[in-house]
Amino acid sequence: MQHFKVAAREDRVSSVLIVDDHPLFSDALESALEGVFTDCRFEKAKSLKEALRVLDSGFLPDLVMFDLKLPDVQGISGFVALRARVPEIPVLVISSLTSRALVHALMDEGASGFVTKDTPVEDLQKVLTQVVRGRKHVPVEFQQSEQYCATETSTDDINHKLAALTPQQKKVIKLICAGKPNKQIAYELQLAEATVKAHITALLRRLGVNNRTQAALMVEQANVRTPGVREEPEAHSFLCH
């Protein structure tokens, strides 16, 4: 975890706006926030339009929790629009979409931080206490890394390695790039978790990398889509706004 010092803010948070279109997650997030901020008022919105309507009603939150995948926006345009409406309020993006390029684009646009939706509650609470103090949070796996430098490997070589993966390995690497843990990958592909681990071991060997993070960085650097797999909205598509 790395923090970048910015202007200090008061630690006191008395109001939070949660923007997420999944009620169960939104409720769980509220419960996690209650563990950090006592006597706090929460307002929720399931879309960007609804979030702007809440702000128009006079509600001015001390913190905004914002999910990227909303029904009425594409790309990071929703975040940019909300950021413009509340330029002085910290906005912490919490999303299932994971990409170094995406995270860096959000930080460039003024996000106070980024966390994935599978972040443990204890870790989320630690991030929140830092964000409200005026610090920015970028998970270590999305920071600049010297573990793998794609400039040392040509794009053609990377594409050749990716093309050499089996169809099942291509599905696995796609889900790895989406930030899914092994258990979730096993569920989505209807495989045993041990089988998923075996696929990951094999594809890491084929790609010539040591871990999942390096594999994801290789795919991102090559800016390719995994062949043979039906494409769904992914992190790189959110960079267009």
Beta strands, then each sheet from edge to edge (+ up, - down):
strand 1: 2-5
strand 2: 15-19
strand 3: 41-45
strand 4: 63-66
strand 5: 91-95
strand 6: 113-116
strand 7: 135-138
sheet 1: 1+ 7-
sheet 2: 3+ 2+ 4+ 5+ 6+
end
